[in-house]
Amino acid sequence: MKSGRSFHACTCWAAVISAAFLLNREGVSAQGNGSFEELAAATESEWGGDRAGRFHGDPNRDPSLHFTGWQETFLFGAESLQRFLNAWSSLLSGKPSDSVHRPIQIAHFGGSHVQAGRIGWSFRQRLTSDFPGIVVGRGVQPPHRLVGTNGAPERGWSSDDEWNRFSCAHRRHEGEWGITGMEARCDSLTGALTCWTGEPAGADCASAVRLFSRPGASGPWQLVEDGLDSLGNVNQADRGIHTWRMKAGRAPEDTLRFEHSAGMPAILHGVEWIPDSVDCIFHDLGANGAHSASWLRNPHFPEQLEAVAPDLVILAFGINDAHMAPGRFESNRFKRHYRQLLDTLRQASPSSEILLVTNNDSHYRHRHNPHAEQVRHAMLELVKTEGVACWDLYGQLGGRGSIDQLHATGFAADDRLHLRRDGYILIGEMLYELLARAAGEMALQNP
């Protein structure tokens, strides 16, 4: 077992890279000629309070996380992410590049870990904290909370009408799903549907709003202007996407109101605020219970994925595939589902690069579940044969038995399958640092 880490003995390598990027970004200046260590020490002295409290959940400074990996690299197949890492490095360094478009789009797919929204929230918070000049978008917001299930903490819905939930992850549900993997349905919407955000829509106002629905199956949606200036609806009916482009010069909006044609069923897949001059958009696209074949049930997934055109697709399916009695997991079946999903992704968005994520350690019916190691092995085989990358989250969290340590330190739930809020925030931090480190290495190799 690794020994505990102190702040002075272990400075986060990714944070050093982030600081180097920050100090070299165009338009960012530093007073004086102090080193990064001096800057960190000054920041530490301003925090005050208990060090353990400050460092709680920090994957590099929290001594209760001594069992997690912090020096090793857990990214395999990074050569399959060269286009994304080039764009990501350019964004963090502030260096303009004719070959890099904006915004960078990251689409994160998975099960309940992703639906909870905390991983993406943590990633976006860390990015904007390290690089205050970068404008980050929240991405497509599935209507989880509208239908009474859990969802991203900073987003909400309200409606006086009754809505029903249909999820691609539920075997008995039927629907024509798209990129979000769920449909919210209302037989007759009598009032306005309100969608709000607890975080700003961006550093500036939103330049556009997109509503995702089932193509051709329901009447037209309207964004209620309510004093706002809209340039009209750009309707991609064949993809079920309605876009409203906004005039510049108004204050950021935290609430949107939609109306729907009376007497016709309303079907909703999600809504997206697109901030003005946005640099990076991180989409949380999870469904409770989803497994590697769930998104293969979604007939409108390809065309909606093509419309979003993510630079990086993160696939974190596997925890539900492996949640079964020891010995029942079929590795070949798992890899077959993943290959089908990879084929669908590449046909829809050929320029997207793909990062797989291994499972966290877990229990099945109060006993250790050995299948996470088989999932890890299967994904590393896909790295060799399918031209994808893989983040070994299982290894970085400590491997076999780590779920018990995460539970003992308050990061994992009592079922030792799901994580608590701080556990998901920890994963978001780790994901950000993994990509920051990879971008830093690229920047050092190509100064």
C-alpha positions as CSV (number, residue, x, y, z in Angstrom):
1,M,0.0,0.0,0.0
2,K,1.2,3.5,-0.9
3,S,2.1,5.8,2.0
4,G,0.1,8.9,2.6
5,R,0.9,12.1,0.8
6,S,1.5,15.6,2.1
7,F,1.1,18.9,0.2
8,H,4.8,19.7,0.4
9,A,5.9,16.2,-0.6
10,C,3.5,15.9,-3.6
11,T,2.6,18.8,-5.9
12,C,0.0,17.8,-8.5
13,W,1.8,17.5,-11.8
14,A,-1.4,18.3,-13.7
15,A,-1.8,21.5,-11.6
16,V,1.7,22.6,-12.4
17,I,0.9,22.1,-16.1
18,S,-2.4,24.0,-15.7
19,A,-0.6,26.8,-14.0
20,A,2.0,26.9,-16.7
21,F,-0.7,27.1,-19.3
22,L,-2.5,29.8,-17.4
23,L,0.5,32.0,-17.0
24,N,1.2,31.7,-20.7
25,R,-2.3,32.3,-22.0
26,E,-2.7,35.5,-24.1
27,G,-4.0,38.4,-22.1
28,V,-3.1,36.8,-18.7
29,S,-0.3,38.4,-16.7
30,A,1.3,37.7,-13.4
31,Q,2.5,40.3,-11.0
32,G,6.2,39.9,-10.1
33,N,8.4,37.0,-11.0
34,G,7.3,34.5,-8.3
35,S,7.6,30.8,-9.0
36,F,4.6,28.4,-9.1
37,E,5.6,27.1,-5.7
38,E,5.4,30.6,-4.3
39,L,2.0,31.1,-5.9
40,A,0.8,27.8,-4.4
41,A,2.1,28.7,-1.0
42,A,0.5,32.1,-1.1
43,T,-2.8,30.6,-2.1
44,E,-2.5,28.0,0.7
45,S,-2.0,30.7,3.3
46,E,-5.1,32.5,2.2
47,W,-7.3,29.5,2.6
48,G,-7.0,29.3,6.3
49,G,-8.8,26.7,8.4
50,D,-8.1,23.0,8.6
51,R,-5.8,21.5,6.0
52,A,-7.7,18.2,6.0
53,G,-10.9,20.1,5.2
54,R,-9.3,22.1,2.4
55,F,-7.8,19.0,0.8
56,H,-10.9,16.8,1.2
57,G,-11.5,15.1,-2.1
58,D,-8.3,16.4,-3.7
59,P,-6.9,13.3,-5.4
60,N,-3.4,14.6,-4.8
61,R,-3.5,16.1,-1.3
62,D,-6.2,14.3,0.7
63,P,-4.3,11.8,2.9
64,S,-7.5,9.6,3.2
65,L,-7.1,8.9,-0.6
66,H,-3.6,7.4,-0.1
67,F,-4.7,4.2,-1.9
68,T,-5.4,5.9,-5.2
69,G,-2.9,6.4,-8.0
70,W,-1.2,9.7,-8.2
71,Q,2.1,9.3,-10.0
72,E,1.3,6.6,-12.5
73,T,-0.4,7.3,-15.8
74,F,-3.6,5.5,-16.3
75,L,-4.2,6.6,-19.9
76,F,-3.8,3.9,-22.5
77,G,-3.8,4.5,-26.2
78,A,-3.3,8.2,-26.0
79,E,-2.1,8.1,-29.6
80,S,-5.7,7.6,-30.6
81,L,-6.6,11.0,-29.1
82,Q,-4.2,13.2,-31.0
83,R,-6.7,15.5,-32.7
84,F,-8.5,16.1,-29.4
85,L,-5.4,16.6,-27.4
86,N,-4.1,19.0,-29.9
87,A,-7.3,21.1,-29.6
88,W,-7.3,20.7,-25.8
89,S,-3.7,21.8,-25.5
90,S,-4.3,24.7,-27.8
91,L,-7.3,25.8,-25.6
92,L,-5.4,25.5,-22.3
93,S,-2.3,27.3,-23.7
94,G,-4.3,30.0,-25.3
95,K,-2.4,29.5,-28.6
96,P,-4.5,30.1,-31.7
97,S,-4.6,27.3,-34.2
98,D,-6.0,27.4,-37.7
99,S,-6.6,23.6,-37.5
100,V,-8.6,23.8,-34.2
101,H,-12.3,24.8,-34.2
102,R,-14.2,26.2,-31.3
103,P,-15.9,25.1,-29.3
104,I,-14.3,21.8,-28.2
105,Q,-17.1,19.4,-27.6
106,I,-16.9,16.6,-25.0
107,A,-19.8,14.1,-24.8
108,H,-19.7,11.8,-21.7
109,F,-22.0,8.7,-21.9
110,G,-22.7,6.2,-19.2
111,G,-25.2,5.0,-16.5
112,S,-26.2,6.4,-13.2
113,H,-22.7,7.7,-12.5
114,V,-23.1,10.1,-15.4
115,Q,-26.8,10.9,-15.0
116,A,-26.0,12.3,-11.5
117,G,-24.2,15.1,-13.3
118,R,-21.5,15.6,-10.6
119,I,-18.7,14.4,-12.8
120,G,-19.3,16.9,-15.5
121,W,-20.0,19.6,-12.9
122,S,-16.6,19.0,-11.3
123,F,-14.8,18.9,-14.6
124,R,-16.3,22.3,-15.7
125,Q,-15.7,23.9,-12.3
126,R,-12.1,22.8,-12.3
127,L,-11.6,24.0,-15.9
128,T,-13.1,27.5,-15.2
129,S,-11.2,27.7,-11.9
130,D,-7.8,27.0,-13.5
131,F,-8.5,29.1,-16.6
132,P,-11.0,31.9,-15.7
133,G,-11.0,33.3,-19.3
134,I,-12.3,30.1,-20.8
135,V,-16.1,30.0,-21.4
136,V,-17.5,26.6,-20.7
137,G,-20.9,25.3,-21.7
138,R,-23.1,22.8,-19.8
139,G,-24.2,20.9,-22.9
140,V,-27.5,19.2,-23.6
141,Q,-29.6,18.9,-20.5
142,P,-31.8,15.8,-20.4
143,P,-35.2,16.3,-18.7
144,H,-34.4,14.0,-15.8
145,R,-35.8,16.1,-13.0
146,L,-38.9,17.0,-15.1
147,V,-40.0,13.3,-14.8
148,G,-39.1,12.9,-11.1
149,T,-35.7,11.2,-11.3
150,N,-32.2,12.5,-10.3
151,G,-30.1,14.7,-12.5
152,A,-27.5,17.4,-12.7
153,P,-27.7,19.5,-9.5
154,E,-27.4,22.9,-11.2
155,R,-30.3,22.4,-13.6
156,G,-34.0,22.1,-13.1
157,W,-37.4,21.9,-14.7
158,S,-41.0,22.9,-13.8
159,S,-44.4,22.3,-15.4
160,D,-48.0,22.1,-14.2
161,D,-48.6,19.2,-16.5
162,E,-47.9,15.5,-16.0
163,W,-44.9,14.1,-17.7
164,N,-43.9,10.4,-18.1
165,R,-40.4,9.0,-18.4
166,F,-39.2,6.5,-21.0
167,S,-35.5,5.5,-20.8
168,C,-33.4,3.4,-23.3
169,A,-31.9,1.7,-20.2
170,H,-35.2,0.2,-19.2
171,R,-36.0,-3.1,-21.0
172,R,-39.7,-2.6,-20.9
173,H,-39.7,1.0,-22.1
174,E,-40.3,1.8,-25.8
175,G,-39.3,5.0,-27.5
176,E,-37.5,6.7,-30.3
177,W,-34.6,8.0,-28.3
178,G,-31.8,10.2,-29.5
179,I,-28.5,11.4,-28.0
180,T,-29.8,11.7,-24.4
181,G,-31.2,8.2,-24.2
182,M,-34.5,9.3,-22.7
183,E,-37.9,10.8,-23.6
184,A,-40.2,12.9,-21.4
185,R,-43.7,12.7,-22.8
186,C,-46.8,14.8,-22.1
187,D,-50.1,13.9,-23.8
188,S,-51.2,17.5,-23.9
189,L,-49.1,20.4,-22.7
190,T,-51.5,23.1,-21.4
191,G,-49.0,25.5,-20.0
192,A,-45.4,26.6,-20.4
193,L,-42.5,24.3,-19.7
194,T,-39.8,26.0,-17.7
195,C,-36.1,25.1,-17.7
196,W,-33.6,26.9,-15.4
197,T,-30.0,26.8,-14.6
198,G,-28.3,27.5,-11.3
199,E,-25.1,28.5,-12.9
200,P,-24.6,31.3,-15.5
201,A,-25.3,30.4,-19.0
202,G,-21.8,31.7,-19.8
203,A,-19.4,34.6,-19.4
204,D,-21.6,36.4,-21.8
205,C,-25.2,35.8,-22.9
206,A,-26.4,32.6,-24.6
207,S,-26.0,32.9,-28.4
208,A,-28.3,30.0,-29.1
209,V,-30.7,27.6,-27.5
210,R,-31.3,24.1,-28.9
211,L,-34.2,21.8,-28.1
212,F,-33.9,18.1,-28.8
213,S,-37.0,16.0,-29.5
214,R,-38.3,13.1,-31.5
215,P,-38.1,13.9,-35.2
216,G,-41.5,14.5,-36.8
217,A,-43.6,12.9,-34.0
218,S,-44.8,16.0,-32.1
219,G,-46.0,19.5,-32.9
220,P,-43.7,22.5,-33.1
221,W,-42.0,23.9,-30.0
222,Q,-41.8,27.7,-29.4
223,L,-39.4,29.5,-27.1
224,V,-41.4,32.0,-25.2
225,E,-39.7,35.3,-25.8
226,D,-40.9,37.1,-22.6
227,G,-39.0,40.2,-23.4
228,L,-36.1,38.5,-25.2
229,D,-35.1,39.1,-28.8
230,S,-35.1,36.0,-30.9
231,L,-33.8,35.7,-34.4
232,G,-36.3,32.9,-35.1
233,N,-36.4,29.1,-35.1
234,V,-33.9,27.1,-37.2
235,N,-35.7,23.8,-37.4
236,Q,-33.8,20.5,-38.2
237,A,-37.0,18.5,-38.3
238,D,-35.2,15.4,-39.7
239,R,-33.1,15.3,-36.5
240,G,-35.7,16.5,-34.0
241,I,-33.6,19.6,-33.2
242,H,-35.1,23.1,-32.9
243,T,-32.5,26.0,-32.6
244,W,-33.2,29.6,-31.6
245,R,-30.4,32.1,-32.3
246,M,-30.3,35.1,-30.0
247,K,-29.4,38.7,-30.6
248,A,-26.3,40.0,-28.8
249,G,-26.3,42.6,-26.1
250,R,-28.7,41.3,-23.5
251,A,-28.1,40.0,-20.0
252,P,-27.5,36.2,-19.4
253,E,-30.6,34.3,-18.9
254,D,-31.0,31.6,-16.2
255,T,-34.6,30.6,-17.2
256,L,-36.1,29.5,-20.5
257,R,-39.8,29.0,-21.1
258,F,-41.2,26.8,-23.9
259,E,-44.7,26.3,-25.3
260,H,-46.0,23.5,-27.5
261,S,-48.8,23.2,-30.0
262,A,-52.1,22.6,-28.2
263,G,-53.7,19.2,-28.5
264,M,-50.6,17.4,-29.7
265,P,-48.3,15.2,-27.6
266,A,-45.2,16.9,-26.4
267,I,-42.0,14.8,-26.5
268,L,-38.7,16.1,-25.2
269,H,-35.2,14.7,-25.2
270,G,-33.3,17.7,-23.9
271,V,-32.4,21.4,-24.0
272,E,-29.0,23.1,-24.5
273,W,-27.9,26.7,-23.7
274,I,-25.0,27.6,-26.0
275,P,-23.0,30.4,-24.4
276,D,-21.8,33.3,-26.5
277,S,-18.1,32.8,-27.6
278,V,-18.0,29.4,-25.9
279,D,-14.7,27.6,-25.9
280,C,-15.6,24.1,-24.5
281,I,-18.9,22.3,-24.0
282,F,-19.1,19.2,-21.7
283,H,-22.2,17.1,-22.1
284,D,-23.5,14.7,-19.3
285,L,-25.5,12.1,-21.1
286,G,-26.2,9.2,-18.7
287,A,-29.2,7.0,-17.9
288,N,-29.7,5.1,-14.7
289,G,-29.1,1.4,-15.4
290,A,-27.6,1.9,-18.9
291,H,-25.2,-0.7,-20.2
292,S,-23.1,-1.1,-23.3
293,A,-26.0,-2.0,-25.6
294,S,-28.5,0.7,-24.3
295,W,-27.7,3.4,-26.8
296,L,-27.9,0.9,-29.6
297,R,-31.7,1.0,-29.1
298,N,-31.7,4.8,-29.9
299,P,-32.8,5.2,-33.6
300,H,-32.1,9.0,-33.6
301,F,-28.8,8.8,-31.8
302,P,-26.7,8.9,-35.0
303,E,-28.2,12.0,-36.6
304,Q,-28.3,13.9,-33.2
305,L,-24.7,12.9,-32.5
306,E,-23.7,14.2,-36.0
307,A,-25.4,17.5,-35.2
308,V,-23.4,17.8,-31.9
309,A,-20.2,16.6,-33.5
310,P,-18.2,15.9,-30.4
311,D,-14.4,16.1,-30.5
312,L,-14.1,13.6,-27.7
313,V,-16.7,10.9,-26.9
314,I,-16.2,9.3,-23.4
315,L,-17.9,5.9,-23.0
316,A,-18.3,4.9,-19.4
317,F,-20.6,1.9,-19.9
318,G,-19.6,-1.3,-18.0
319,I,-20.7,-1.0,-14.3
320,N,-24.2,-2.3,-15.1
321,D,-22.9,-5.0,-17.6
322,A,-20.7,-6.4,-14.8
323,H,-23.3,-6.1,-12.0
324,M,-24.2,-9.8,-11.8
325,A,-23.2,-12.9,-9.9
326,P,-19.6,-13.9,-10.1
327,G,-18.9,-16.0,-13.2
328,R,-21.8,-14.7,-15.3
329,F,-20.1,-11.8,-17.0
330,E,-19.4,-12.6,-20.7
331,S,-16.4,-10.7,-21.9
332,N,-16.9,-11.5,-25.6
333,R,-20.5,-10.3,-25.5
334,F,-19.4,-7.1,-23.8
335,K,-16.8,-6.4,-26.4
336,R,-19.3,-7.2,-29.2
337,H,-21.7,-4.6,-27.9
338,Y,-18.9,-2.1,-27.6
339,R,-17.7,-2.7,-31.2
340,Q,-21.3,-2.2,-32.4
341,L,-21.4,1.1,-30.5
342,L,-18.0,2.2,-31.8
343,D,-19.2,1.5,-35.4
344,T,-22.3,3.6,-34.8
345,L,-20.3,6.4,-33.4
346,R,-17.8,6.5,-36.2
347,Q,-20.4,6.3,-38.9
348,A,-22.3,9.3,-37.4
349,S,-19.3,11.4,-36.4
350,P,-16.1,10.2,-38.1
351,S,-13.9,12.9,-36.6
352,S,-14.8,12.1,-33.0
353,E,-12.1,10.4,-30.9
354,I,-13.1,7.9,-28.3
355,L,-12.1,7.4,-24.6
356,L,-13.3,4.3,-22.7
357,V,-13.5,4.3,-18.9
358,T,-13.1,1.2,-16.8
359,N,-15.4,0.5,-13.9
360,N,-14.9,1.5,-10.3
361,D,-14.5,-1.5,-8.0
362,S,-17.9,-2.6,-6.6
363,H,-19.9,-5.2,-4.6
364,Y,-22.7,-7.4,-5.8
365,R,-25.2,-8.4,-3.1
366,H,-22.9,-7.4,-0.3
367,R,-19.9,-9.3,-1.7
368,H,-16.9,-8.2,-3.8
369,N,-17.6,-8.3,-7.5
370,P,-14.6,-9.5,-9.5
371,H,-16.0,-8.5,-12.9
372,A,-14.4,-5.0,-12.8
373,E,-11.0,-6.6,-13.6
374,Q,-12.6,-8.5,-16.6
375,V,-14.1,-5.2,-17.8
376,R,-10.7,-3.6,-17.6
377,H,-9.1,-6.4,-19.5
378,A,-11.8,-6.3,-22.2
379,M,-11.4,-2.5,-22.6
380,L,-7.6,-2.7,-22.9
381,E,-8.1,-5.3,-25.6
382,L,-10.3,-2.9,-27.5
383,V,-7.6,-0.3,-27.2
384,K,-5.3,-2.6,-29.2
385,T,-7.9,-3.6,-31.8
386,E,-10.2,-0.7,-32.3
387,G,-8.1,2.5,-32.2
388,V,-9.6,3.9,-29.0
389,A,-8.0,5.2,-25.8
390,C,-8.9,4.0,-22.3
391,W,-8.8,5.6,-18.9
392,D,-8.2,2.9,-16.3
393,L,-10.3,4.5,-13.5
394,Y,-10.4,1.1,-11.8
395,G,-6.6,1.1,-11.4
396,Q,-6.4,4.8,-10.5
397,L,-8.9,4.4,-7.7
398,G,-6.9,1.6,-6.2
399,G,-8.1,-1.6,-7.9
400,R,-9.5,-4.6,-6.1
401,G,-10.9,-3.7,-2.7
402,S,-10.8,0.1,-3.3
403,I,-14.6,0.4,-3.0
404,D,-14.3,-0.6,0.7
405,Q,-11.7,2.1,1.3
406,L,-13.8,4.7,-0.7
407,H,-16.8,3.8,1.5
408,A,-14.8,4.0,4.7
409,T,-13.6,7.5,3.8
410,G,-17.1,8.7,2.8
411,F,-16.7,8.7,-1.0
412,A,-18.8,5.6,-1.8
413,A,-22.4,4.8,-1.0
414,D,-23.5,2.1,1.3
415,D,-24.3,-0.3,-1.6
416,R,-20.6,-0.1,-2.5
417,L,-21.6,0.2,-6.2
418,H,-22.5,3.9,-6.5
419,L,-20.5,6.8,-5.1
420,R,-21.6,9.7,-2.9
421,R,-21.5,13.3,-4.1
422,D,-17.8,13.8,-3.2
423,G,-16.9,10.5,-4.9
424,Y,-18.3,11.8,-8.2
425,I,-16.6,15.1,-7.8
426,L,-13.4,13.2,-7.2
427,I,-13.8,11.4,-10.5
428,G,-14.5,14.7,-12.3
429,E,-11.2,16.0,-10.8
430,M,-9.3,12.9,-11.9
431,L,-10.7,13.1,-15.4
432,Y,-9.7,16.8,-15.7
433,E,-6.2,16.1,-14.4
434,L,-5.8,13.1,-16.7
435,L,-6.6,15.2,-19.8
436,A,-4.6,18.2,-18.5
437,R,-1.6,16.0,-18.0
438,A,-1.9,14.5,-21.5
439,A,-2.2,18.0,-23.0
440,G,0.8,19.1,-20.9
441,E,2.9,16.3,-22.2
442,M,1.9,17.2,-25.7
443,A,2.8,20.9,-25.1
444,L,6.2,19.9,-23.8
445,Q,6.8,17.6,-26.8
446,N,5.7,20.3,-29.2
447,P,6.7,23.7,-27.7
